[in-house]
Amino acid sequence: MFFETLALVAFVITVGVLALPAMDGLIMPQEPDEIIIRMYVQEYLGFDSNETVIKKGETVKLVLISMDVAHGFIIPELGINSGIILPGEKKVIEFTPEEEGEYTFMCSVKCSATHSLMRGKIIVEE
Ligand SMILES: [Cu+2]
């Protein structure tokens, strides 16, 4: 009986130790980092966060908010396009950068006379 109990205890501990790393992901899922970018007409501010450094291979959530008029958010090189974001609206785009580099983002809606100056960049580092 003693040895059966001992074997059972050893079994339970082994299973527990093996299962722990897997359990960790279940109990505390890794939430991607959020990058909040507010958009205003260029005459006022443009993108409030116009340069962001992120890590290659790590998923991020871009939280895009139009603060005044309708805007859009595109990163042509990454094929990212929010579509129109209406005043006060928020859109979330989740993506995982696969390549290092500097990616220009810009507004895709002609929102003011200086719309074409509305730009920023995301830098993807190793
Ligand atoms: Cu614009």
Residues whose N, C-alpha, C, O or C-beta is under 5 A from the ligand:
A	BS01	CU	C107 S108 V109 K110 C111 H115 M118
